[in-house]
């Protein structure tokens, strides 16, 4: 079993806190009752790329869920925990695969990283669509397929902006060679 260092634990905790802050303080209400647009996904993707799939999953699930709870969006919290956790896991796995495939001396921030953040954004949009269309319909009449379709555009914008923002941050941090301080 791999030992987990105090440094990794602190970095994971920091990313959970940053996801919470980015999600909570960038929220803009959407048409769905209790729903909101935010840029927390960018930090989820950032955590997943630099710290790996497990850290991305933890940051996405815990940080985003805590933001829903703090924003009194209680009905979304369970779906957020699953969707954002899986988003972080998917981005982290794809980014890790692209790092393994890169040849020595190639730019790390290649099409593989772009594909991982775009896939993560698509996964988030699809996950919330399923949750809003089918799962949340059991809890309120304001939810269901119509509500999921109404939320599709804000979720697509959120995912797209978050993918672009996370890629920019990944490139900037990569140029600063932040990876050597994380390992």
PyMOL commands that place a pseudoatom at each C-alpha (Angstrom):
pseudoatom trace, name=CA, resn=UNK, resi=1, chain=A, elem=C, hetatm=0, pos=[0.000, 0.000, 0.000]
pseudoatom trace, name=CA, resn=UNK, resi=2, chain=A, elem=C, hetatm=0, pos=[1.295, 3.436, -0.976]
pseudoatom trace, name=CA, resn=UNK, resi=3, chain=A, elem=C, hetatm=0, pos=[1.996, 5.828, 1.891]
pseudoatom trace, name=CA, resn=UNK, resi=4, chain=A, elem=C, hetatm=0, pos=[0.181, 9.110, 1.779]
pseudoatom trace, name=CA, resn=UNK, resi=5, chain=A, elem=C, hetatm=0, pos=[2.441, 12.031, 2.700]
pseudoatom trace, name=CA, resn=UNK, resi=6, chain=A, elem=C, hetatm=0, pos=[1.457, 14.984, 4.845]
pseudoatom trace, name=CA, resn=UNK, resi=7, chain=A, elem=C, hetatm=0, pos=[2.331, 17.219, 1.894]
pseudoatom trace, name=CA, resn=UNK, resi=8, chain=A, elem=C, hetatm=0, pos=[-0.209, 15.441, -0.346]
pseudoatom trace, name=CA, resn=UNK, resi=9, chain=A, elem=C, hetatm=0, pos=[-2.848, 15.581, 2.386]
pseudoatom trace, name=CA, resn=UNK, resi=10, chain=A, elem=C, hetatm=0, pos=[-2.317, 19.324, 2.802]
pseudoatom trace, name=CA, resn=UNK, resi=11, chain=A, elem=C, hetatm=0, pos=[-2.415, 19.904, -0.971]
pseudoatom trace, name=CA, resn=UNK, resi=12, chain=A, elem=C, hetatm=0, pos=[-5.618, 17.858, -1.278]
pseudoatom trace, name=CA, resn=UNK, resi=13, chain=A, elem=C, hetatm=0, pos=[-7.197, 19.808, 1.573]
pseudoatom trace, name=CA, resn=UNK, resi=14, chain=A, elem=C, hetatm=0, pos=[-6.115, 23.075, -0.029]
pseudoatom trace, name=CA, resn=UNK, resi=15, chain=A, elem=C, hetatm=0, pos=[-7.701, 22.056, -3.339]
pseudoatom trace, name=CA, resn=UNK, resi=16, chain=A, elem=C, hetatm=0, pos=[-10.951, 21.080, -1.585]
pseudoatom trace, name=CA, resn=UNK, resi=17, chain=A, elem=C, hetatm=0, pos=[-11.008, 24.528, 0.025]
pseudoatom trace, name=CA, resn=UNK, resi=18, chain=A, elem=C, hetatm=0, pos=[-10.207, 26.249, -3.293]
pseudoatom trace, name=CA, resn=UNK, resi=19, chain=A, elem=C, hetatm=0, pos=[-12.986, 24.333, -5.071]
pseudoatom trace, name=CA, resn=UNK, resi=20, chain=A, elem=C, hetatm=0, pos=[-15.397, 25.403, -2.327]
pseudoatom trace, name=CA, resn=UNK, resi=21, chain=A, elem=C, hetatm=0, pos=[-14.314, 29.058, -2.576]
pseudoatom trace, name=CA, resn=UNK, resi=22, chain=A, elem=C, hetatm=0, pos=[-14.366, 29.153, -6.386]
pseudoatom trace, name=CA, resn=UNK, resi=23, chain=A, elem=C, hetatm=0, pos=[-17.769, 27.469, -6.478]
pseudoatom trace, name=CA, resn=UNK, resi=24, chain=A, elem=C, hetatm=0, pos=[-19.403, 29.458, -3.706]
pseudoatom trace, name=CA, resn=UNK, resi=25, chain=A, elem=C, hetatm=0, pos=[-18.095, 32.913, -4.601]
pseudoatom trace, name=CA, resn=UNK, resi=26, chain=A, elem=C, hetatm=0, pos=[-18.537, 32.708, -8.388]
pseudoatom trace, name=CA, resn=UNK, resi=27, chain=A, elem=C, hetatm=0, pos=[-22.143, 31.503, -8.314]
pseudoatom trace, name=CA, resn=UNK, resi=28, chain=A, elem=C, hetatm=0, pos=[-24.795, 33.131, -10.458]
pseudoatom trace, name=CA, resn=UNK, resi=29, chain=A, elem=C, hetatm=0, pos=[-28.401, 31.840, -10.163]
pseudoatom trace, name=CA, resn=UNK, resi=30, chain=A, elem=C, hetatm=0, pos=[-29.834, 29.866, -13.100]
pseudoatom trace, name=CA, resn=UNK, resi=31, chain=A, elem=C, hetatm=0, pos=[-33.482, 29.209, -14.062]
pseudoatom trace, name=CA, resn=UNK, resi=32, chain=A, elem=C, hetatm=0, pos=[-33.689, 26.009, -12.011]
pseudoatom trace, name=CA, resn=UNK, resi=33, chain=A, elem=C, hetatm=0, pos=[-34.736, 26.634, -8.394]
pseudoatom trace, name=CA, resn=UNK, resi=34, chain=A, elem=C, hetatm=0, pos=[-31.592, 26.402, -6.278]
pseudoatom trace, name=CA, resn=UNK, resi=35, chain=A, elem=C, hetatm=0, pos=[-29.347, 25.945, -9.302]
pseudoatom trace, name=CA, resn=UNK, resi=36, chain=A, elem=C, hetatm=0, pos=[-26.427, 28.214, -10.018]
pseudoatom trace, name=CA, resn=UNK, resi=37, chain=A, elem=C, hetatm=0, pos=[-23.615, 28.803, -12.515]
pseudoatom trace, name=CA, resn=UNK, resi=38, chain=A, elem=C, hetatm=0, pos=[-20.057, 28.758, -11.118]
pseudoatom trace, name=CA, resn=UNK, resi=39, chain=A, elem=C, hetatm=0, pos=[-16.397, 28.349, -12.057]
pseudoatom trace, name=CA, resn=UNK, resi=40, chain=A, elem=C, hetatm=0, pos=[-15.488, 25.767, -9.433]
pseudoatom trace, name=CA, resn=UNK, resi=41, chain=A, elem=C, hetatm=0, pos=[-15.039, 23.153, -12.156]
pseudoatom trace, name=CA, resn=UNK, resi=42, chain=A, elem=C, hetatm=0, pos=[-11.860, 24.919, -13.260]
pseudoatom trace, name=CA, resn=UNK, resi=43, chain=A, elem=C, hetatm=0, pos=[-10.291, 24.213, -9.869]
pseudoatom trace, name=CA, resn=UNK, resi=44, chain=A, elem=C, hetatm=0, pos=[-11.572, 20.613, -9.904]
pseudoatom trace, name=CA, resn=UNK, resi=45, chain=A, elem=C, hetatm=0, pos=[-9.832, 20.110, -13.251]
pseudoatom trace, name=CA, resn=UNK, resi=46, chain=A, elem=C, hetatm=0, pos=[-6.683, 21.842, -12.012]
pseudoatom trace, name=CA, resn=UNK, resi=47, chain=A, elem=C, hetatm=0, pos=[-6.545, 19.579, -8.957]
pseudoatom trace, name=CA, resn=UNK, resi=48, chain=A, elem=C, hetatm=0, pos=[-7.101, 16.496, -11.097]
pseudoatom trace, name=CA, resn=UNK, resi=49, chain=A, elem=C, hetatm=0, pos=[-4.320, 17.361, -13.542]
pseudoatom trace, name=CA, resn=UNK, resi=50, chain=A, elem=C, hetatm=0, pos=[-1.685, 18.318, -10.978]
pseudoatom trace, name=CA, resn=UNK, resi=51, chain=A, elem=C, hetatm=0, pos=[-2.550, 16.019, -8.071]
pseudoatom trace, name=CA, resn=UNK, resi=52, chain=A, elem=C, hetatm=0, pos=[-4.090, 13.046, -9.864]
pseudoatom trace, name=CA, resn=UNK, resi=53, chain=A, elem=C, hetatm=0, pos=[-7.459, 11.336, -10.187]
pseudoatom trace, name=CA, resn=UNK, resi=54, chain=A, elem=C, hetatm=0, pos=[-8.078, 10.606, -6.497]
pseudoatom trace, name=CA, resn=UNK, resi=55, chain=A, elem=C, hetatm=0, pos=[-7.284, 14.176, -5.441]
pseudoatom trace, name=CA, resn=UNK, resi=56, chain=A, elem=C, hetatm=0, pos=[-9.432, 15.511, -8.293]
pseudoatom trace, name=CA, resn=UNK, resi=57, chain=A, elem=C, hetatm=0, pos=[-12.281, 13.289, -7.210]
pseudoatom trace, name=CA, resn=UNK, resi=58, chain=A, elem=C, hetatm=0, pos=[-11.984, 14.391, -3.565]
pseudoatom trace, name=CA, resn=UNK, resi=59, chain=A, elem=C, hetatm=0, pos=[-11.701, 18.081, -4.442]
pseudoatom trace, name=CA, resn=UNK, resi=60, chain=A, elem=C, hetatm=0, pos=[-14.671, 17.914, -6.812]
pseudoatom trace, name=CA, resn=UNK, resi=61, chain=A, elem=C, hetatm=0, pos=[-16.922, 15.849, -4.586]
pseudoatom trace, name=CA, resn=UNK, resi=62, chain=A, elem=C, hetatm=0, pos=[-16.230, 17.438, -1.212]
pseudoatom trace, name=CA, resn=UNK, resi=63, chain=A, elem=C, hetatm=0, pos=[-15.514, 21.049, -2.209]
pseudoatom trace, name=CA, resn=UNK, resi=64, chain=A, elem=C, hetatm=0, pos=[-18.480, 21.346, -4.577]
pseudoatom trace, name=CA, resn=UNK, resi=65, chain=A, elem=C, hetatm=0, pos=[-20.867, 19.552, -2.228]
pseudoatom trace, name=CA, resn=UNK, resi=66, chain=A, elem=C, hetatm=0, pos=[-19.884, 21.841, 0.636]
pseudoatom trace, name=CA, resn=UNK, resi=67, chain=A, elem=C, hetatm=0, pos=[-20.553, 24.856, -1.600]
pseudoatom trace, name=CA, resn=UNK, resi=68, chain=A, elem=C, hetatm=0, pos=[-24.043, 23.518, -2.379]
pseudoatom trace, name=CA, resn=UNK, resi=69, chain=A, elem=C, hetatm=0, pos=[-24.707, 23.059, 1.322]
pseudoatom trace, name=CA, resn=UNK, resi=70, chain=A, elem=C, hetatm=0, pos=[-23.412, 26.555, 2.156]
pseudoatom trace, name=CA, resn=UNK, resi=71, chain=A, elem=C, hetatm=0, pos=[-25.551, 28.040, -0.632]
pseudoatom trace, name=CA, resn=UNK, resi=72, chain=A, elem=C, hetatm=0, pos=[-28.638, 26.206, 0.711]
pseudoatom trace, name=CA, resn=UNK, resi=73, chain=A, elem=C, hetatm=0, pos=[-28.896, 24.185, -2.533]
pseudoatom trace, name=CA, resn=UNK, resi=74, chain=A, elem=C, hetatm=0, pos=[-29.464, 21.064, -0.452]
pseudoatom trace, name=CA, resn=UNK, resi=75, chain=A, elem=C, hetatm=0, pos=[-31.353, 19.162, -3.133]
pseudoatom trace, name=CA, resn=UNK, resi=76, chain=A, elem=C, hetatm=0, pos=[-28.329, 19.361, -5.461]
pseudoatom trace, name=CA, resn=UNK, resi=77, chain=A, elem=C, hetatm=0, pos=[-25.715, 18.296, -2.889]
pseudoatom trace, name=CA, resn=UNK, resi=78, chain=A, elem=C, hetatm=0, pos=[-25.920, 14.496, -3.426]
pseudoatom trace, name=CA, resn=UNK, resi=79, chain=A, elem=C, hetatm=0, pos=[-25.903, 14.833, -7.224]
pseudoatom trace, name=CA, resn=UNK, resi=80, chain=A, elem=C, hetatm=0, pos=[-23.066, 17.354, -7.019]
pseudoatom trace, name=CA, resn=UNK, resi=81, chain=A, elem=C, hetatm=0, pos=[-21.032, 15.020, -4.814]
pseudoatom trace, name=CA, resn=UNK, resi=82, chain=A, elem=C, hetatm=0, pos=[-21.269, 12.249, -7.410]
pseudoatom trace, name=CA, resn=UNK, resi=83, chain=A, elem=C, hetatm=0, pos=[-21.062, 14.329, -10.615]
pseudoatom trace, name=CA, resn=UNK, resi=84, chain=A, elem=C, hetatm=0, pos=[-18.180, 16.581, -9.552]
pseudoatom trace, name=CA, resn=UNK, resi=85, chain=A, elem=C, hetatm=0, pos=[-16.327, 13.701, -7.936]
pseudoatom trace, name=CA, resn=UNK, resi=86, chain=A, elem=C, hetatm=0, pos=[-16.543, 11.663, -11.116]
pseudoatom trace, name=CA, resn=UNK, resi=87, chain=A, elem=C, hetatm=0, pos=[-15.590, 14.735, -13.154]
pseudoatom trace, name=CA, resn=UNK, resi=88, chain=A, elem=C, hetatm=0, pos=[-12.365, 15.068, -11.145]
pseudoatom trace, name=CA, resn=UNK, resi=89, chain=A, elem=C, hetatm=0, pos=[-11.690, 11.350, -11.462]
pseudoatom trace, name=CA, resn=UNK, resi=90, chain=A, elem=C, hetatm=0, pos=[-12.195, 11.340, -15.256]
pseudoatom trace, name=CA, resn=UNK, resi=91, chain=A, elem=C, hetatm=0, pos=[-10.022, 14.425, -15.818]
pseudoatom trace, name=CA, resn=UNK, resi=92, chain=A, elem=C, hetatm=0, pos=[-7.308, 13.017, -13.566]
pseudoatom trace, name=CA, resn=UNK, resi=93, chain=A, elem=C, hetatm=0, pos=[-7.291, 9.617, -15.264]
pseudoatom trace, name=CA, resn=UNK, resi=94, chain=A, elem=C, hetatm=0, pos=[-7.164, 11.098, -18.766]
pseudoatom trace, name=CA, resn=UNK, resi=95, chain=A, elem=C, hetatm=0, pos=[-4.454, 13.605, -17.795]
pseudoatom trace, name=CA, resn=UNK, resi=96, chain=A, elem=C, hetatm=0, pos=[-2.403, 10.854, -16.162]
pseudoatom trace, name=CA, resn=UNK, resi=97, chain=A, elem=C, hetatm=0, pos=[-2.682, 8.752, -19.329]
pseudoatom trace, name=CA, resn=UNK, resi=98, chain=A, elem=C, hetatm=0, pos=[-1.535, 11.686, -21.472]
pseudoatom trace, name=CA, resn=UNK, resi=99, chain=A, elem=C, hetatm=0, pos=[1.451, 12.321, -19.157]
pseudoatom trace, name=CA, resn=UNK, resi=100, chain=A, elem=C, hetatm=0, pos=[2.497, 8.668, -19.508]
pseudoatom trace, name=CA, resn=UNK, resi=101, chain=A, elem=C, hetatm=0, pos=[2.268, 8.812, -23.291]
pseudoatom trace, name=CA, resn=UNK, resi=102, chain=A, elem=C, hetatm=0, pos=[4.245, 12.008, -23.764]
pseudoatom trace, name=CA, resn=UNK, resi=103, chain=A, elem=C, hetatm=0, pos=[7.697, 11.632, -25.226]
pseudoatom trace, name=CA, resn=UNK, resi=104, chain=A, elem=C, hetatm=0, pos=[10.653, 13.116, -23.425]
pseudoatom trace, name=CA, resn=UNK, resi=105, chain=A, elem=C, hetatm=0, pos=[11.025, 16.814, -24.168]
pseudoatom trace, name=CA, resn=UNK, resi=106, chain=A, elem=C, hetatm=0, pos=[7.518, 17.274, -25.562]
pseudoatom trace, name=CA, resn=UNK, resi=107, chain=A, elem=C, hetatm=0, pos=[5.230, 19.939, -24.215]
pseudoatom trace, name=CA, resn=UNK, resi=108, chain=A, elem=C, hetatm=0, pos=[3.157, 18.452, -21.376]
pseudoatom trace, name=CA, resn=UNK, resi=109, chain=A, elem=C, hetatm=0, pos=[0.236, 20.708, -22.174]
pseudoatom trace, name=CA, resn=UNK, resi=110, chain=A, elem=C, hetatm=0, pos=[-0.730, 18.902, -25.307]
pseudoatom trace, name=CA, resn=UNK, resi=111, chain=A, elem=C, hetatm=0, pos=[-3.904, 17.718, -26.895]
pseudoatom trace, name=CA, resn=UNK, resi=112, chain=A, elem=C, hetatm=0, pos=[-4.148, 15.117, -24.124]
pseudoatom trace, name=CA, resn=UNK, resi=113, chain=A, elem=C, hetatm=0, pos=[-4.654, 17.795, -21.469]
pseudoatom trace, name=CA, resn=UNK, resi=114, chain=A, elem=C, hetatm=0, pos=[-7.139, 19.657, -23.664]
pseudoatom trace, name=CA, resn=UNK, resi=115, chain=A, elem=C, hetatm=0, pos=[-9.016, 16.398, -24.229]
pseudoatom trace, name=CA, resn=UNK, resi=116, chain=A, elem=C, hetatm=0, pos=[-9.079, 15.656, -20.504]
pseudoatom trace, name=CA, resn=UNK, resi=117, chain=A, elem=C, hetatm=0, pos=[-10.541, 19.042, -19.471]
pseudoatom trace, name=CA, resn=UNK, resi=118, chain=A, elem=C, hetatm=0, pos=[-13.046, 19.050, -22.349]
pseudoatom trace, name=CA, resn=UNK, resi=119, chain=A, elem=C, hetatm=0, pos=[-14.109, 15.494, -21.484]
pseudoatom trace, name=CA, resn=UNK, resi=120, chain=A, elem=C, hetatm=0, pos=[-14.484, 16.517, -17.849]
pseudoatom trace, name=CA, resn=UNK, resi=121, chain=A, elem=C, hetatm=0, pos=[-16.702, 19.439, -18.848]
pseudoatom trace, name=CA, resn=UNK, resi=122, chain=A, elem=C, hetatm=0, pos=[-18.854, 17.200, -21.051]
pseudoatom trace, name=CA, resn=UNK, resi=123, chain=A, elem=C, hetatm=0, pos=[-19.083, 14.654, -18.251]
pseudoatom trace, name=CA, resn=UNK, resi=124, chain=A, elem=C, hetatm=0, pos=[-20.263, 17.367, -15.826]
pseudoatom trace, name=CA, resn=UNK, resi=125, chain=A, elem=C, hetatm=0, pos=[-22.940, 18.604, -18.244]
pseudoatom trace, name=CA, resn=UNK, resi=126, chain=A, elem=C, hetatm=0, pos=[-24.164, 15.059, -18.933]
pseudoatom trace, name=CA, resn=UNK, resi=127, chain=A, elem=C, hetatm=0, pos=[-24.133, 14.149, -15.239]
pseudoatom trace, name=CA, resn=UNK, resi=128, chain=A, elem=C, hetatm=0, pos=[-26.225, 17.146, -14.234]
pseudoatom trace, name=CA, resn=UNK, resi=129, chain=A, elem=C, hetatm=0, pos=[-28.594, 16.563, -17.165]
pseudoatom trace, name=CA, resn=UNK, resi=130, chain=A, elem=C, hetatm=0, pos=[-29.262, 13.018, -15.958]
pseudoatom trace, name=CA, resn=UNK, resi=131, chain=A, elem=C, hetatm=0, pos=[-29.575, 14.143, -12.338]
pseudoatom trace, name=CA, resn=UNK, resi=132, chain=A, elem=C, hetatm=0, pos=[-31.939, 17.008, -13.132]
pseudoatom trace, name=CA, resn=UNK, resi=133, chain=A, elem=C, hetatm=0, pos=[-34.036, 15.077, -15.641]
pseudoatom trace, name=CA, resn=UNK, resi=134, chain=A, elem=C, hetatm=0, pos=[-34.504, 11.845, -13.762]
pseudoatom trace, name=CA, resn=UNK, resi=135, chain=A, elem=C, hetatm=0, pos=[-33.249, 11.839, -10.170]
pseudoatom trace, name=CA, resn=UNK, resi=136, chain=A, elem=C, hetatm=0, pos=[-34.289, 15.266, -8.894]
pseudoatom trace, name=CA, resn=UNK, resi=137, chain=A, elem=C, hetatm=0, pos=[-37.747, 14.863, -10.422]
pseudoatom trace, name=CA, resn=UNK, resi=138, chain=A, elem=C, hetatm=0, pos=[-38.616, 12.672, -7.442]
pseudoatom trace, name=CA, resn=UNK, resi=139, chain=A, elem=C, hetatm=0, pos=[-38.021, 15.559, -5.040]
pseudoatom trace, name=CA, resn=UNK, resi=140, chain=A, elem=C, hetatm=0, pos=[-39.901, 18.408, -6.652]
pseudoatom trace, name=CA, resn=UNK, resi=141, chain=A, elem=C, hetatm=0, pos=[-42.258, 19.331, -9.446]
pseudoatom trace, name=CA, resn=UNK, resi=142, chain=A, elem=C, hetatm=0, pos=[-39.851, 22.019, -10.674]
pseudoatom trace, name=CA, resn=UNK, resi=143, chain=A, elem=C, hetatm=0, pos=[-37.454, 19.342, -11.830]
pseudoatom trace, name=CA, resn=UNK, resi=144, chain=A, elem=C, hetatm=0, pos=[-37.592, 16.859, -14.674]
pseudoatom trace, name=CA, resn=UNK, resi=145, chain=A, elem=C, hetatm=0, pos=[-36.744, 16.766, -18.352]
pseudoatom trace, name=CA, resn=UNK, resi=146, chain=A, elem=C, hetatm=0, pos=[-37.980, 20.317, -19.021]
pseudoatom trace, name=CA, resn=UNK, resi=147, chain=A, elem=C, hetatm=0, pos=[-35.845, 21.720, -16.203]
pseudoatom trace, name=CA, resn=UNK, resi=148, chain=A, elem=C, hetatm=0, pos=[-32.830, 19.695, -17.355]
pseudoatom trace, name=CA, resn=UNK, resi=149, chain=A, elem=C, hetatm=0, pos=[-33.189, 21.121, -20.859]
pseudoatom trace, name=CA, resn=UNK, resi=150, chain=A, elem=C, hetatm=0, pos=[-33.484, 24.655, -19.427]
pseudoatom trace, name=CA, resn=UNK, resi=151, chain=A, elem=C, hetatm=0, pos=[-30.265, 24.086, -17.444]
pseudoatom trace, name=CA, resn=UNK, resi=152, chain=A, elem=C, hetatm=0, pos=[-28.403, 22.624, -20.417]
pseudoatom trace, name=CA, resn=UNK, resi=153, chain=A, elem=C, hetatm=0, pos=[-27.243, 25.996, -21.765]
pseudoatom trace, name=CA, resn=UNK, resi=154, chain=A, elem=C, hetatm=0, pos=[-25.927, 27.367, -18.427]
pseudoatom trace, name=CA, resn=UNK, resi=155, chain=A, elem=C, hetatm=0, pos=[-24.205, 24.029, -17.742]
pseudoatom trace, name=CA, resn=UNK, resi=156, chain=A, elem=C, hetatm=0, pos=[-22.593, 24.021, -21.204]
pseudoatom trace, name=CA, resn=UNK, resi=157, chain=A, elem=C, hetatm=0, pos=[-21.338, 27.582, -20.676]
pseudoatom trace, name=CA, resn=UNK, resi=158, chain=A, elem=C, hetatm=0, pos=[-20.084, 26.674, -17.196]
pseudoatom trace, name=CA, resn=UNK, resi=159, chain=A, elem=C, hetatm=0, pos=[-18.288, 23.591, -18.500]
pseudoatom trace, name=CA, resn=UNK, resi=160, chain=A, elem=C, hetatm=0, pos=[-16.786, 25.402, -21.480]
pseudoatom trace, name=CA, resn=UNK, resi=161, chain=A, elem=C, hetatm=0, pos=[-15.561, 28.401, -19.490]
pseudoatom trace, name=CA, resn=UNK, resi=162, chain=A, elem=C, hetatm=0, pos=[-14.191, 26.139, -16.776]
pseudoatom trace, name=CA, resn=UNK, resi=163, chain=A, elem=C, hetatm=0, pos=[-12.317, 23.990, -19.320]
pseudoatom trace, name=CA, resn=UNK, resi=164, chain=A, elem=C, hetatm=0, pos=[-10.753, 27.068, -20.927]
pseudoatom trace, name=CA, resn=UNK, resi=165, chain=A, elem=C, hetatm=0, pos=[-9.901, 28.681, -17.576]
pseudoatom trace, name=CA, resn=UNK, resi=166, chain=A, elem=C, hetatm=0, pos=[-8.435, 25.458, -16.181]
pseudoatom trace, name=CA, resn=UNK, resi=167, chain=A, elem=C, hetatm=0, pos=[-6.313, 24.923, -19.291]
pseudoatom trace, name=CA, resn=UNK, resi=168, chain=A, elem=C, hetatm=0, pos=[-4.955, 28.470, -19.047]
pseudoatom trace, name=CA, resn=UNK, resi=169, chain=A, elem=C, hetatm=0, pos=[-4.131, 27.946, -15.359]
pseudoatom trace, name=CA, resn=UNK, resi=170, chain=A, elem=C, hetatm=0, pos=[-2.541, 24.553, -16.082]
pseudoatom trace, name=CA, resn=UNK, resi=171, chain=A, elem=C, hetatm=0, pos=[-0.333, 26.094, -18.782]
pseudoatom trace, name=CA, resn=UNK, resi=172, chain=A, elem=C, hetatm=0, pos=[0.693, 29.016, -16.568]
pseudoatom trace, name=CA, resn=UNK, resi=173, chain=A, elem=C, hetatm=0, pos=[1.438, 26.808, -13.575]
pseudoatom trace, name=CA, resn=UNK, resi=174, chain=A, elem=C, hetatm=0, pos=[3.235, 24.332, -15.815]
pseudoatom trace, name=CA, resn=UNK, resi=175, chain=A, elem=C, hetatm=0, pos=[5.481, 27.090, -17.138]
pseudoatom trace, name=CA, resn=UNK, resi=176, chain=A, elem=C, hetatm=0, pos=[6.333, 27.912, -13.536]
pseudoatom trace, name=CA, resn=UNK, resi=177, chain=A, elem=C, hetatm=0, pos=[7.266, 24.226, -13.161]
pseudoatom trace, name=CA, resn=UNK, resi=178, chain=A, elem=C, hetatm=0, pos=[4.866, 23.805, -10.245]
pseudoatom trace, name=CA, resn=UNK, resi=179, chain=A, elem=C, hetatm=0, pos=[4.937, 20.028, -10.672]
pseudoatom trace, name=CA, resn=UNK, resi=180, chain=A, elem=C, hetatm=0, pos=[8.341, 19.715, -9.049]
pseudoatom trace, name=CA, resn=UNK, resi=181, chain=A, elem=C, hetatm=0, pos=[6.972, 21.270, -5.844]
pseudoatom trace, name=CA, resn=UNK, resi=182, chain=A, elem=C, hetatm=0, pos=[3.927, 19.003, -5.753]
pseudoatom trace, name=CA, resn=UNK, resi=183, chain=A, elem=C, hetatm=0, pos=[5.653, 15.634, -6.087]
for i in range(1, 183): cmd.bond("trace and resi %d" % i, "trace and resi %d" % (i + 1))
show_as sticks, trace
zoom trace
